[in-house]
């Protein structure tokens, strides 16, 4: 096999978790697919969804922190943000301490869209967790936490990982 084969990573083929890899691909496809159908009606895509989600969940998030959370270019965010601002889903306000800061807030229209999309995703999560007890649901949560790179958390990830003032260890 070439450099892309299992030997390139030092893993033997029997150790590769194709089952989990493929399940994650399909789970992600369907998890974002439900909102994708709604977003299409507005001429929006996944980037719009992610921006709306984080602006709604973290009111007053500034543009620089949003860029860090989404790990996209300023140019990519600019196009999406302009559309959401122009269509009234988000408002932008200057910071109190630093007037140059651009703080983002969801409007009532934006909050309604986020609620609709989160409802679809919550329904899918509830179906997936059906039949699991609390310890099973906690195992799923720990698995997902373990999939996240904790080495360089942004402000939002730090808030998510912080429980009772302490960083969650996985």
GIPETA-V157159 format. One line per field, one symbol per residue. phi: phi as a letter, one per 40 degrees, with the letter a starting at -180 (. if undefined). A space follows every 10 residues. Layout:
phi: ???
This chain:
phi: .ccccdcccg ccdccccdcc dcccdcccdc cccdcdcccd ccgbbccccc ccdccccbdg dcccccdccc fbcccccdcc cdcccccgcb bbbccccbcc cbcbbccdcc cccccccccc cccccccccd gccdcccccc ccdccccccc cbcccccdcc ccbfgbccbb
